[in-house]
Amino acid sequence: MLTILFFYATEGWALCSKRDSLFRIERNKNKNIVQYDACLLQNNNISESNPVHAYWVLTNGKKEELSLVESKQAYGIESKEKLGENKFRIVLAALKNRSLIIQKIKGDYKAVTQISGELSILERVYVQSQEQTLGLPKVQHVDLFGRSFRTNKPIKERIIPS
């Protein structure tokens, strides 16, 4: 059992020869963040089996893999689809209604999505939630922060779950 857990905890790190930072999720709960990186092979192409790697960056600087529950219910990649050479569409468990396109832009991989109706590069997500007595926290709102493709100016959108 310990071997299986160790393999699960290290598999995301082992599959990537290099990484390119895409965006992060911050939360009001604490200062730990979930970082999303493009997982690159030696030739700088995106790994087809694991195009995006999500992991915790703790306040003390340590990095940890997401747990199985965190991956499936909150911060993991729910689906992925190859669109072309080094171009993938992903859907996050945390943003089921918004797909992200991972592609190379000016030499770096970026996460592209609609923010406030404009095609934008996603830089940061902020989740405001309230702890519940039982179960997962209740999400009050999610803020998306990025840069508009059209104007290159900062752009923001607030999503309030129904």
DADA-V608259 format. One line per field, one symbol per residue. phi: phi as a letter, one per 30 degrees, with the letter a starting at -180 (. if undefined). burial: I if it has 9 or more other ideal C-beta (glycine too) atoms within 8 Angstrom, else O. Layout:
# DADA-V608259
phi: ???
burial: ???
This chain:
# DADA-V608259
phi: .ddddddddcdddddcdbbbdcabccbddaddbcccbdccdedidddddbdbccadcdddjdcbddddddddcbcdcdabbdclehbbcbbdedbecbdcccadbhibdbccadbhicdbcdcabcccbbdcdbiddcddabccbabdddcicebbbcccdc
burial: OOOOOOOIOIIIIOIIOOIIOIIIIIIOOOOIIIIIIIIIIOOOOIIOOIIIIIIIIIOOOOOOIIOOOIIOOIIIIOOIOOOOOOIIIIIIIIIOOIOIIIIOIOOOIIIIIOIOOIOIIIOIIIIIIOOOOOOOOOIOIIIIIIIIIOOOOOIIOOIOOO
